[in-house]
Amino acid sequence: MIIAASLFLARLAAIQNERMNYLVKISAAEKQAISKKFPHVHIVRTMKSDSKRHHYYCEEQREAVRYLRELRGEPVRKKRNNWRDKPNRGGGI
């Protein structure tokens, strides 16, 4: 029984750590700008054999999507404050 419970918890932890990657369709000009500012962001091009029918897709990462919204002139949400950034307001340690 203990072994089954530990296997279940191990699988549950593995499922929670899996991350789904989403792709955002971008233009060629946006691809150049994102690649220049964020070289680590994964960008995919379709139809490599036929040069006239290709599309670019960018992996959805927070900083890349924020920059893409700035390029497109869309409203950009302000960065959230993390609880660690706030000063200690109470007693405690």
C-alpha positions as CSV (number, residue, x, y, z in Angstrom):
1,M,0.0,0.0,0.0
2,I,2.8,2.4,0.9
3,I,4.6,1.6,-2.4
4,A,1.4,2.3,-4.4
5,A,0.9,5.6,-2.6
6,S,4.5,6.7,-3.2
7,L,4.2,5.8,-6.9
8,F,1.0,7.8,-7.2
9,L,2.6,10.8,-5.6
10,A,5.6,10.6,-7.8
11,R,3.4,10.5,-10.9
12,L,1.3,13.4,-9.7
13,A,4.5,15.4,-9.2
14,A,5.7,14.6,-12.7
15,I,2.3,15.6,-14.2
16,Q,2.4,18.9,-12.4
17,N,5.9,19.6,-13.6
18,E,5.1,19.0,-17.2
19,R,4.6,22.2,-19.1
20,M,2.6,22.7,-22.3
21,N,4.2,25.0,-24.9
22,Y,1.9,27.2,-27.0
23,L,2.9,28.9,-30.2
24,V,2.0,32.4,-31.4
25,K,1.8,33.2,-35.1
26,I,4.2,36.1,-36.0
27,S,5.2,37.9,-39.1
28,A,8.7,37.9,-40.7
29,A,9.5,41.4,-39.4
30,E,8.3,40.4,-35.9
31,K,10.5,37.3,-36.1
32,Q,13.6,39.4,-36.9
33,A,12.9,41.8,-34.0
34,I,12.2,39.0,-31.5
35,S,15.3,37.0,-32.6
36,K,17.5,40.1,-32.2
37,K,16.3,41.0,-28.7
38,F,15.7,37.4,-27.4
39,P,18.0,34.9,-29.1
40,H,17.0,32.1,-26.7
41,V,13.3,32.1,-27.8
42,H,12.3,29.2,-30.0
43,I,10.9,30.3,-33.4
44,V,9.7,27.8,-36.0
45,R,9.2,28.3,-39.7
46,T,6.8,26.1,-41.7
47,M,7.1,25.1,-45.4
48,K,10.9,25.3,-45.6
49,S,11.0,23.6,-49.0
50,D,8.6,26.1,-50.7
51,S,9.8,29.7,-49.9
52,K,6.5,31.5,-50.8
53,R,4.2,29.6,-48.4
54,H,5.8,29.8,-45.0
55,H,4.6,31.0,-41.6
56,Y,6.5,31.8,-38.4
57,Y,5.5,30.7,-35.0
58,C,7.1,31.8,-31.7
59,E,7.1,29.9,-28.4
60,E,4.9,31.7,-25.9
61,Q,7.3,33.0,-23.3
62,R,6.3,35.9,-21.0
63,E,9.0,38.3,-22.1
64,A,8.7,37.5,-25.8
65,V,4.9,37.9,-25.8
66,R,5.2,41.2,-23.9
67,Y,7.7,42.5,-26.5
68,L,5.4,41.2,-29.3
69,R,2.5,43.2,-27.9
70,E,4.7,46.3,-27.8
71,L,5.6,45.8,-31.5
72,R,1.9,45.3,-32.5
73,G,0.8,48.4,-30.5
74,E,-1.4,46.3,-28.2
75,P,-1.8,47.3,-24.5
76,V,0.8,45.8,-22.3
77,R,0.0,44.7,-18.8
78,K,2.3,46.1,-16.2
79,K,4.7,43.6,-14.5
80,R,3.2,42.1,-11.4
81,N,4.9,42.7,-8.1
82,N,6.2,39.5,-6.4
83,W,5.5,39.1,-2.7
84,R,9.3,39.0,-2.2
85,D,9.6,42.6,-3.6
86,K,7.3,44.0,-0.9
87,P,8.9,45.3,2.3
88,N,8.4,43.5,5.5
89,R,5.4,45.2,7.1
90,G,4.9,43.0,10.1
91,G,6.8,41.5,12.9
92,G,8.0,38.0,12.4
93,I,11.4,37.0,11.7
